[in-house]
Amino acid sequence: MSKPILKAVYSAPNHEPFQASLELAAPAPTADISTADKTAFLAALRQAVVSVQDEVNRELTARMVLDAQATTQTAADAAAQKEEQNYGEEVIDEEE
């Protein structure tokens, strides 16, 4: 009998997809296994969920950093372009 695998898959339009997976140490419970075996499986499953969640969080945090850097760069590029368009001219704020 093959061991069960816990897997999380991520995809988004602006990022590379990734997957985090972990093979569980204990076999999946069936109707004829003991309570101790079921308890061991659930403990392994809980540990695997925490491990996979940590990996997913690291990947998503890295993507958030990339998004923030891209936003900052876009804002800086827009400011530089505006400054270049107004070079040598007096600019009056129209908010007043």
Secondary structure in CASP SS format (residue, H / E / C, confidence):
PFRMAT SS
TARGET T0000
AUTHOR 0000-0000-0000
METHOD secondary structure of the structure
MODEL  1
M C 1.00
S C 1.00
K C 1.00
P C 1.00
I E 1.00
L E 1.00
K E 1.00
A E 1.00
V E 1.00
Y E 1.00
S E 1.00
A E 1.00
P C 1.00
N C 1.00
H E 1.00
E E 1.00
P E 1.00
F E 1.00
Q E 1.00
A E 1.00
S E 1.00
L E 1.00
E E 1.00
L C 1.00
A C 1.00
A C 1.00
P C 1.00
A C 1.00
P C 1.00
T C 1.00
A C 1.00
D C 1.00
I C 1.00
S C 1.00
T H 1.00
A H 1.00
D H 1.00
K H 1.00
T H 1.00
A H 1.00
F H 1.00
L H 1.00
A H 1.00
A H 1.00
L H 1.00
R H 1.00
Q H 1.00
A H 1.00
V H 1.00
V H 1.00
S H 1.00
V H 1.00
Q H 1.00
D H 1.00
E H 1.00
V H 1.00
N H 1.00
R H 1.00
E H 1.00
L H 1.00
T H 1.00
A H 1.00
R H 1.00
M H 1.00
V H 1.00
L H 1.00
D H 1.00
A H 1.00
Q H 1.00
A H 1.00
T H 1.00
T H 1.00
Q H 1.00
T H 1.00
A H 1.00
A H 1.00
D H 1.00
A H 1.00
A H 1.00
A H 1.00
Q H 1.00
K H 1.00
E H 1.00
E H 1.00
Q H 1.00
N C 1.00
Y C 1.00
G C 1.00
E C 1.00
E C 1.00
V C 1.00
I C 1.00
D C 1.00
E C 1.00
E C 1.00
E C 1.00
END
